[in-house]
């Protein structure tokens, strides 16, 4: 039995109509679906009854509690991980700082070794030390009596 064009069109129209009806039914039933409990209800009364049920409210409270504790525990965990990372990096940073100080000290020693012994480096350093000292200002009155000799 061969299918004629007319029968094929009717079959396609019926198939499309059934698909449309099924998608419409799914859309209508989506309204009565509880995502928290993952349950589907057919009528408004069933869905309302479920929303006021102990099971639904218990799951709702439990999820809220997990979210609250989860947020604080995540923050605590991040702080702890950051602290652990800093503790691991502290010795590395201290070693790096020591190496930098040693390098600077070595450079200073090399510079002092490169300066000829006959040069007046010591006097220059001493004069620099004197120049670095702040000049003191003297305030006060000069003594008129300091220049008078004692008369007997």
GIBELSUL-V702942 format. One record per residue. PSI is psi in whole degrees, 0 to 359 (999 if undefined). BURIAL is # if it has 9 or more other C-alpha atoms within 8 Angstrom, else .. Layout:
PSI_BURIAL ; PSI_BURIAL
This chain:
117_. ; 149_. ; 128_. ; 167_. ; 321_. ; 315_. ; 321_. ; 317_# ; 317_. ; 317_. ; 317_. ; 319_. ; 316_. ; 320_. ; 316_. ; 317_. ; 317_. ; 319_. ; 319_. ; 318_. ; 317_. ; 318_. ; 323_. ; 318_. ; 318_. ; 319_. ; 317_. ; 320_. ; 338_# ; 329_. ; 329_. ; 30_# ; 128_# ; 110_# ; 328_. ; 313_. ; 349_. ; 52_. ; 143_. ; 136_# ; 151_# ; 329_. ; 163_. ; 320_. ; 318_. ; 316_# ; 316_# ; 320_. ; 320_. ; 317_# ; 331_. ; 4_. ; 158_. ; 317_. ; 310_. ; 312_# ; 326_# ; 314_. ; 322_# ; 312_# ; 319_. ; 317_. ; 318_. ; 319_. ; 317_. ; 319_. ; 318_. ; 312_. ; 325_. ; 319_. ; 315_. ; 321_. ; 327_. ; 317_. ; 315_. ; 318_. ; 318_. ; 318_. ; 317_. ; 316_. ; 319_. ; 318_. ; 317_. ; 319_. ; 316_. ; 320_. ; 323_. ; 325_. ; 340_. ; 310_. ; 323_. ; 315_. ; 322_. ; 318_. ; 317_. ; 318_. ; 318_. ; 318_. ; 319_. ; 318_. ; 320_. ; 320_. ; 318_. ; 320_. ; 319_. ; 320_. ; 318_. ; 318_. ; 319_. ; 319_. ; 320_. ; 329_. ; 329_. ; 339_. ; 128_. ; 149_. ; 331_. ; 350_. ; 155_. ; 54_. ; 322_. ; 317_. ; 325_. ; 317_. ; 318_. ; 318_. ; 326_. ; 320_. ; 321_. ; 321_. ; 329_. ; 337_. ; 136_. ; 142_. ; 134_. ; 139_. ; 137_. ; 125_. ; 148_. ; 184_. ; 141_. ; 147_. ; 121_. ; 336_. ; 351_. ; 334_. ; 356_. ; 130_. ; 154_. ; 134_. ; 133_. ; 999_.
